[in-house]
Amino acid sequence: MAELTIAVGSTRKPKLAAVREAVDGMIDLLAPGTSFDIVAAEVESGVNHTPLSREESMRGARQRAEALQRVAEREARQWNYFVGLEGGLDAVVENGERRLFLESWAYVSDGRRGHFGRSGALELPGALAEEVFVRGTELSIAIDRFAGEAGIRDAQGAWGVLSGNKITRQQAFRVALIAAFAPFFNQLMYRRAVVAG
């Protein structure tokens, strides 16, 4: 049986579990009759620990995937897909009030082309938004203090704490990954032209 190798620019358990779950659910569309292997490598995102804008989160995800491509070239690795994952914030002004949303972003490349995917968004409570966005505290540190727990980033994440574990960090990244992989496994739709009515 042929095997795809998917390189992920992180060694964090929720991110790797999200990749495994997402790919397991779409391998029949992505490459029927193929198994897959996941290679984890810690690479730099080139952005803040907690990106403070959608653009910064997207850039971090893309830069992780591009760093993996450089590793593959340097080490002569035959990796089929390069995955960058980045969680961050997006500030939106609505009705004169700034609201801060937690988002998870994925960027997937096959070495020639790449595509983004995003999770939904979850609004941060005012006190947590103030701590991260205004005071500059890293979200992983702030959420531990906010929830009175330790190691939340490697468990349910801020997603789980804020949604009462109805949406975990892993699940948010899984949604972003499926969206980023869609142009690869659903090429017919992504190459289709709009037919004039």
Summary of the structure (lengths in Angstrom):
residues: 197
radius of gyration: 17.5
end to end distance: 44.7
largest distance: 57.8
contacts: 656
relative contact order: 0.17
helix: 46%
strand: 25%
